[in-house]
Amino acid sequence: MKGALLLVLVMVVAGATPMMAGSAEREVIGHYLWLAGGSSVYLSDDEGRTWRGVSTGLPERTDISAIVAMPGSQPTAVAAVSLGTGGDSAVFRFAEGAWQPCEAAPTEWIRQLLRAWHPGGAASLYAVAGGDLWRTADGGKTWRSRPLPDEEAGIAGGFDGKRELIYARAEKGLYLSIDMIGPWMRRDSGLPLEKEGMVTAVADNPVHVYAVTDEREVYETRSGGLRWRLAAWRPSRSEFTDVPTICGMVAVGPLPATVFVHGGGYINPMATGWDCLLRGRGSTWEVVSRGLKSFDLCPVHPATLWYVCSNETWDPDRSPEWKPEYRLFRVSPAATGGPVEVGPVPAAESYSLSVACRLP
């Protein structure tokens, strides 16, 4: 997918409340952590201290392009699986200890999955496949679809307590769909989006959207894109502005948010921005970790950001037998809190991490 059309979900949650704004109070007793790598899936039900393989039911010799965890008393997740080299995909749902195919799911290559969290911890799931946007509200059992503004569009959005607002960053601009009903509405008036610009939506208040320009200027709207303005926390020249590519982004309130950025893309990997996790608040940015592979934050209980990183660095004299180590860390959104190492994660070809709350 073109870098110009990438959207990344941003979650901003007011304070350190145990549930999303507007959601019903539910006790959270922990988190399920899911890790997909290559053709394997791993699950931790003790917040990353131990892992077990949970690939039963998945096709052999496949590649898992995305995985999303769902909240619940038992581990539940949905994974997009690439089938062979023909570009086809399948969606599988994990429940009751095994993966089962979702028969009515899209079959074209799925390049993005997005959760829209509802009160009480339920979630709708959106998938971008080919030139269509797909939605399921029952964990992947049934689906409906509609065309995207263009075939390269990516999505971001969430649930505002009444509606699901989904934004599509297309080649010609930014569009909004409400509950997948009616036409796509243009929402980029006054927003200087360029080829590498990125748009991100607040998960539990999706009328609040951030946009990052090529020059790393941050714009925001609190009206669903009707009016845009430069954000108050526009950063000065820093680690953030020097990162050529933003691969992912997540934010935790209260506003102005603490923002975590997955930065990368330097041709010279000895540079600072090579796969690093940045934390910013106001105009101050710092590198939390390097060698970042994947991160996620449970929007129902956002007190901790979880991420996987490696000790791999650019070294022309490194032995061919050397192998990187991959480990799980957690970090608080608080600007003074440093990362805490949780432990090693299973070795894999690639990593996609997803976190969901564990309910009684």
Secondary structure, 3 states (H helix, E strand, C coil): CCHHHCECCECCCCCCCCCCCCCCCCCCCEEEEEEEECCEEEEECCCCCCCEECCCCCCCCCEEEEEEEECECCCEEEEEEEECCCCEEEEEEEECCEEEECCCCCCECEEEEEEEECHHHCEEEEEEECCEEEEECCCCCCCEEEECCCCCCEEEEEECCCCEEEEEEECCEEEEEECCEEEEEECCCCCCCCCCCEEEEECCCCCCEEEECCCCCEEEECCCCCCCEECCCCCCCCHHHHCCEEEEEEEECCCCCEEEEEEECCCCCCCCCCCEEEEEECCEEEEEEECEEEEECCCCCCCCEEEEEECCCCCCCCCCCCCCCEEEEEECCCCCCCCEEEEECCCCCCCEEEEEEECC
